[in-house]
Amino acid sequence: MNQRTFITPEDAAELRHLTVEYERAFLHAVALLKTGGESFTGERLRLFLEADAKTGEIVRRIKEIQGTAGLSWDA
């Protein structure tokens, strides 16, 4: 495993920021899934895909900082 044993104060601050951003993006994606019976197409689908992609970008960056990039989510 390539997990880092030391994280700089700057990386720790970025991790805290990313955690907040991840929660925000995740909750936004979940809210978009609640269609109230409407079809999941068009603008709603586009917005969901953007929010989902943002959560993926955030997870990739978190794993990069932690030195776990390329490992499964539960690593």
Secondary structure, DSSP 8 states (H G I E B T S, - for coil): ----S---HHHHHHHHHHHHHHHHHHHHHHHHH--TT----HHHHHHHHHHHHHHHHHHHHHHHHHT-TTS-TT-
